[in-house]
């Protein structure tokens, strides 16, 4: 039951955005005005038994180490946190359509803030090495660490991490995924770091309960994926004091 018509703001062969129907409540009970960003392809489509699960965190049809299952779940989470939602439809042999609904606002952008000069920059908390094979997850972790005042260096596997640690004494903390390709997982990396650099804190992350339990039993602080800034900050405090805590708790 529209109160005003939609109008297309832009369109290409695969992407369109529009101002949606005012008062429309057909998308998960939403009402009001929304901007809809629609992405479509002409691929083979998603099987009907898989389609209901694509927004679930860590759901993936790829083998372990090849996919995180966080891509679409992060898109869905972003839309929900913004007061909107995301939907997906797919037809076998014809393709898939994903629509992102975001609340429309009449507010003007805030005035830009003058650039802070280097000497006025906030005190740095140190340098963290992020070990993560998923570029999307690494990007999120990097953004969080930067908000907490860290300089960030990032590598994709445990072997690259050990090589960097051997050549960079300025790293103050290592944050690593547990399940990674390359022959050495994050837990094995954690033990290697403790042997080589016993004073260097290690924080591990995973979305799998079995992996988390094993790491905790072996004396590591573990952050559950997906995580938020507050959970990361709490886990960092625990990781820095692991020597004082014989049985670190599971964070997140």
N, C-alpha and C positions, 0 to 999 in steps of 0.2 A: 504494500500500500504506500506508494511513493507520495511525498509531499512536494518534491521538486525533481526535475529530471536530472539524470546524470549527463555529463559531457566528457568526451574523451580529451585527456590532456596531452597525450602523445601515443604513438603507435608505431610498431615495426612488425616484421614478420613473426617475431617470437616474444615481444614484450609490449604490454600496453598498461597505462595507468589511467584511472578515472576517478571522479568524485562520485561517490555512491549515493544511492537513494536515501534521502533524509527520512529517519524513522524506521528504516528497514530493520527487521528483527529476525531475518531468516538465517543469519550466520551466527550460530551459537548464542542466540538471544541478544545480539548487539542491536543498539538503536542509536540514532544520531547520524552525523555525517562522517564518512570515512573515505580515505584515499585507498583505492584498490590497485595494487601492482600485480599484474598477471604475467606469468612466464609460461610459455607453451612450447612443446616440441612435437615432432612428427615421428618419434621413434616407435619401438615395439610395444610400449606400454608396460604397466606394472601388473603382475598377476594379482587376481582378486584376493588370494589368501595372504598376500604380503602387504597390500595397500593399507589396511587398517593400522599397521604397525610402523609406518615409515617415520612418524614424528616421535616415536619412543626413543629415549636416550639409549645409546649403545646398540640399537637394533641395526644389524647390517647383514647383507647376504654374502659379504666378502669373507675370506678366511682370516684367522687371527693374524694380526700384524699388517694386514693390507687395508683395513678400514676401521675407523673409530665408531661409526654409527652416530656421530654427533652433529653432522652437517645440518640435516633437516630439523633435528630436535633443537638446535640453537636458533634456527630461523623461527620455529614455532614459539620458543621461549621468548625471543625478542618481541615478537608480535603481541603475545599475551601480556608481557610486562609493560608494554606501551598502551595497553587498554584495547587492543584489537585481537586479531586471531589470524590463523593461516588455514587454508583448506586445500585439498588435493583431489583431483578426479583423474581417472585414467581409463582408456579404452584400448583393449588388446589390438595391436596392429595399426593403431591410429595415433597414439601418443599420450602425453600427460600434461595436465594443466595445474599449476600451483598458483594460488591467489593469496596475496598478503594484504590484510586489511589493517590500516592504521588510522587512528582518529584524526579528522581534519581540524585544524586550529585556525583561528583568525588572528592570533597573536603575532606580532612582528618579531623578527630575530633580535636578540639582545645586541646592543652595540659591541663591536669587537673590542677586546681588551688589549691594551698596549703590550707589546712584547717585553717580557721580563729579561733584563740584561743578565748575562752570565753571573756577575758578582752578586745579583740579588736572588739567584736560584735557591730553592730549598736545599737543606743539608741532605746529602746522599746517604742512604742506609747501607750502601756497599754495592758489590757486583754479584749478581746471581747468574749461574749457568743453567739454562733451561734445556733439558734433554728430552726431545719430543719429536716423533716421526711424522705426526700429523701437523701440517702447516696451519690448519684452522685452530686447533687446540693450542699450538705454540703462540699464535697471535693473541688469543684471549689471555693466556698466562702472562705473556710479555706486557700486555696493557695493564693487567692487575699489578704486576711487580713495579711497573713504572709509577702507578698511582701511589704505591707505598714508598717511593723514593729510591728504588733500585736502578742501577745500570744493568742492562740485560745483554747476555751473550747467549746464542742459541745454536745447538747442533742437533742432528737428526738421530744419532745412535750412541751407544755406550763407548764404542771404540774412538769416535771423534771426541767424545767428552774427555776420555783419559789423555788423549793427545793434547787437547787444549789445556787441561790442568797441568800437564808436565811443562808447558811453556808460558803459563800465565799465573804467577803467584798472587795476583790481586783478586782472584775470585774468592768470595766470602761464603758462598752457599751454593749447593747443587740441588736443583729441583728436577726430578726425573719421573717419567712414566715408567710403569713396571713392565708392561707387555710391549716389546719392541722387536722388530726384525734385526738381523745382523749377527746372531750367534750369542750375544750377551744381553740379558734383560736388565731391567732397572734394579732389581734386587741384587743381582750379581755385581752390578756396577757399584751399588751402595757398599757392599762388602769390600770391593777393591779399593774404594776411596777410604774406607776406614783403616785398611792396612797401610796405604800409601800416605794418607793425609789424615791422621786420627783426629785432628782438631777441626776439620772442615765439616760443618753441619750438612746433613743430607735429608731432604724431604721427598718422599715418594708419593706418587698419585696413581690411582687406578679406578676403574668402574666395576671391577670384578671382586666379589666378596671373598672368594677363595684366595686370590692373590693378596688381597689386603690382610687377611687373617695370617697367612704365612709370613708376610713382612713384619707385622706387629709382633708375632711370636719370636721373630729374630731380632727384635729390639729397635725397629724403625718406626718413626712417625709416618702415618699414611693419611693422605687426604683423598676423600672420595670424589670422583667425577660424577656428574658435573658439579663444579664448586663455584661459590661466589666470593667476593672480595673479603668479607668478614671471616668466612671459613678459612681462606688462605692465610689471613693475618694471624688467626689463632694457631693454625698448624705451624706457622713459622716460629712463633714463640716457643712451642713445644720442641721443635727440631733444634733450636739453638741451645736448649738445655737438656738434650737427651742423655748426657753423661750423668746428670743429676737425677734422672728418672730411670731406674732399672727396667721398668715395664711401661714404655710409652703407650699412651692411649691412642685409639683410632680417632682422628680428627675429621670434622666435616659433618 
